[in-house]
Amino acid sequence: MIWTAAIVIGAIVGATTALRQGGRKLDALQYGAGFAIAFGLLGLAISIFLDRMG
């Protein structure tokens, strides 16, 4: 379930990053999607690592 939280956090971080840089709503959606994918993959890797260790 770590990856689910990572996706949500990534989307929020990406959207706020785009809006702080003066982007529009579509920019925020694109950044949010990109960050969500990146954070989700990182969260999935961490989740698999923790599952293998325990």
N, CA, C and O of each residue as an XYZ file, in Angstrom:
216
protein
N       0.804     -1.200      0.000
C       0.000      0.000      0.000
C       0.849      1.267      0.000
O       0.331      2.381     -0.087
N       2.146      1.078      0.098
C       3.037      2.243      0.064
C       2.928      2.936     -1.287
O       2.950      4.164     -1.366
N       2.811      2.145     -2.346
C       2.784      2.733     -3.683
C       1.530      3.576     -3.908
O       1.570      4.548     -4.663
N       0.426      3.220     -3.268
C      -0.797      4.008     -3.414
C      -0.618      5.393     -2.801
O      -0.991      6.401     -3.402
N      -0.053      5.433     -1.620
C       0.202      6.722     -0.978
C       1.224      7.527     -1.781
O       1.115      8.748     -1.886
N       2.212      6.840     -2.343
C       3.237      7.528     -3.128
C       2.639      8.161     -4.380
O       3.053      9.249     -4.779
N       1.674      7.496     -4.999
C       1.022      8.055     -6.185
C       0.267      9.332     -5.835
O       0.357     10.329     -6.551
N      -0.473      9.299     -4.738
C      -1.239     10.476     -4.321
C      -0.305     11.628     -3.949
O      -0.532     12.770     -4.348
N       0.728     11.328     -3.199
C       1.686     12.360     -2.810
C       2.389     12.926     -4.041
O       2.590     14.136     -4.140
N       2.760     12.064     -4.968
C       3.412     12.519     -6.194
C       2.529     13.428     -7.026
O       3.006     14.415     -7.586
N       1.249     13.106     -7.114
C       0.328     13.956     -7.871
C       0.191     15.322     -7.224
O       0.150     16.340     -7.915
N       0.122     15.348     -5.903
C      -0.002     16.626     -5.192
C       1.266     17.456     -5.349
O       1.200     18.656     -5.612
N       2.423     16.815     -5.187
C       3.698     17.531     -5.323
C       3.864     18.064     -6.749
O       4.289     19.203     -6.945
N       3.532     17.244     -7.730
C       3.666     17.680     -9.121
C       2.752     18.840     -9.470
O       3.169     19.785    -10.138
N       1.517     18.771     -9.024
C       0.574     19.848     -9.324
C       0.980     21.150     -8.650
O       0.911     22.215     -9.263
N       1.401     21.073     -7.397
C       1.814     22.302     -6.718
C       3.095     22.869     -7.320
O       3.274     24.086     -7.369
N       3.981     21.998     -7.775
C       5.204     22.469     -8.426
C       4.873     23.247     -9.697
O       5.431     24.317     -9.942
N       3.973     22.707    -10.493
C       3.605     23.380    -11.737
C       2.907     24.704    -11.469
O       3.170     25.693    -12.153
N       2.030     24.732    -10.491
C       1.306     25.968    -10.200
C       2.220     27.031     -9.600
O       2.021     28.220     -9.849
N       3.210     26.631     -8.821
C       4.161     27.600     -8.265
C       5.029     28.228     -9.347
O       5.465     29.372     -9.218
N       5.276     27.476    -10.410
C       6.092     27.994    -11.509
C       5.271     28.820    -12.492
O       5.783     29.256    -13.523
N       4.006     29.032    -12.174
C       3.171     29.870    -13.027
C       2.462     29.106    -14.125
O       2.024     29.709    -15.104
N       2.338     27.817    -13.991
C       1.671     27.014    -15.004
C       0.160     27.088    -14.892
O      -0.393     27.537    -13.888
N      -0.488     26.634    -15.951
C      -1.945     26.599    -15.980
C      -2.434     25.251    -15.473
O      -1.643     24.419    -15.028
N      -3.741     25.042    -15.545
C      -4.326     23.803    -15.030
C      -3.828     22.573    -15.790
O      -3.566     21.534    -15.185
N      -3.699     22.685    -17.092
C      -3.214     21.540    -17.865
C      -1.751     21.229    -17.556
O      -1.345     20.067    -17.566
N      -0.969     22.255    -17.286
C       0.408     22.035    -16.859
C       0.439     21.293    -15.525
O       1.246     20.386    -15.324
N      -0.451     21.691    -14.620
C      -0.526     21.035    -13.313
C      -0.939     19.576    -13.475
O      -0.423     18.710    -12.769
N      -1.849     19.295    -14.381
C      -2.260     17.904    -14.623
C      -1.114     17.073    -15.181
O      -0.915     15.926    -14.782
N      -0.361     17.660    -16.109
C       0.753     16.931    -16.695
C       1.857     16.683    -15.667
O       2.372     15.569    -15.565
N       2.212     17.691    -14.926
C       3.222     17.524    -13.875
C       2.735     16.526    -12.827
O       3.496     15.674    -12.369
N       1.466     16.639    -12.455
C       0.898     15.723    -11.477
C       0.952     14.284    -11.944
O       1.271     13.389    -11.162
N       0.645     14.051    -13.209
C       0.705     12.694    -13.746
C       2.136     12.177    -13.789
O       2.397     11.025    -13.440
N       3.046     13.015    -14.211
C       4.450     12.602    -14.279
C       5.027     12.278    -12.914
O       5.691     11.257    -12.735
N       4.772     13.148    -11.961
C       5.268     12.912    -10.605
C       4.587     11.706     -9.975
O       5.218     10.955     -9.232
N       3.295     11.514    -10.266
C       2.577     10.365     -9.718
C       3.171      9.059    -10.237
O       3.313      8.099     -9.480
N       3.515      9.017    -11.510
C       4.134      7.820    -12.081
C       5.500      7.578    -11.444
O       5.820      6.456    -11.052
N       6.298      8.632    -11.346
C       7.645      8.483    -10.775
C       7.586      8.058     -9.309
O       8.288      7.132     -8.902
N       6.751      8.731     -8.517
C       6.633      8.378     -7.104
C       6.030      6.993     -6.947
O       6.416      6.245     -6.049
N       5.087      6.646     -7.814
C       4.466      5.324     -7.745
C       5.464      4.212     -8.006
O       5.447      3.187     -7.325
N       6.336      4.406     -8.991
C       7.363      3.397     -9.271
C       8.344      3.279     -8.114
O       8.755      2.176     -7.753
N       8.716      4.406     -7.539
C       9.606      4.384     -6.386
C       8.932      3.695     -5.195
O       9.557      2.892     -4.501
N       7.667      4.010     -4.965
C       6.924      3.370     -3.880
C       6.754      1.883     -4.105
O       6.799      1.103     -3.153
N       6.558      1.479     -5.350
C       6.441      0.056     -5.669
C       7.747     -0.672     -5.404
O       7.744     -1.779     -4.865
N       8.862     -0.062     -5.777
C      10.166     -0.666     -5.520
C      10.417     -0.803     -4.020
O      10.923     -1.828     -3.564
N      10.065      0.223     -3.260
C      10.233      0.157     -1.807
C       9.339     -0.912     -1.206
O       9.751     -1.644     -0.306
N       8.112     -0.998     -1.708
C       7.158     -1.998     -1.210
C       7.654     -3.420     -1.495
O       7.550     -4.293     -0.634
N       8.180     -3.651     -2.671
C       8.707     -4.973     -3.003
C       9.918     -5.288     -2.145
O      10.065     -6.415     -1.670
N      10.790     -4.302     -1.939
C      11.966     -4.511     -1.102
C      11.570     -4.879      0.322
O      12.116     -5.820      0.899
N      10.623     -4.140      0.887
C      10.202     -4.412      2.257
C       9.498     -5.769      2.367
O       9.622     -6.450      3.384
N       8.764     -6.159      1.327
C       8.090     -7.451      1.338
C       9.093     -8.599      1.287
O       8.898     -9.627      1.935
N      10.149     -8.427      0.529
C      11.175     -9.467      0.427
C      12.000     -9.601      1.702
O      12.472    -10.688      2.038
N      12.169     -8.482      2.411
C      12.987     -8.507      3.616
C      12.259     -9.161      4.806
O      12.895     -9.735      5.690
N      10.948     -9.068      4.818
C      10.221     -9.547      5.990
C       9.430    -10.775      5.818
O       8.792    -11.236      6.765
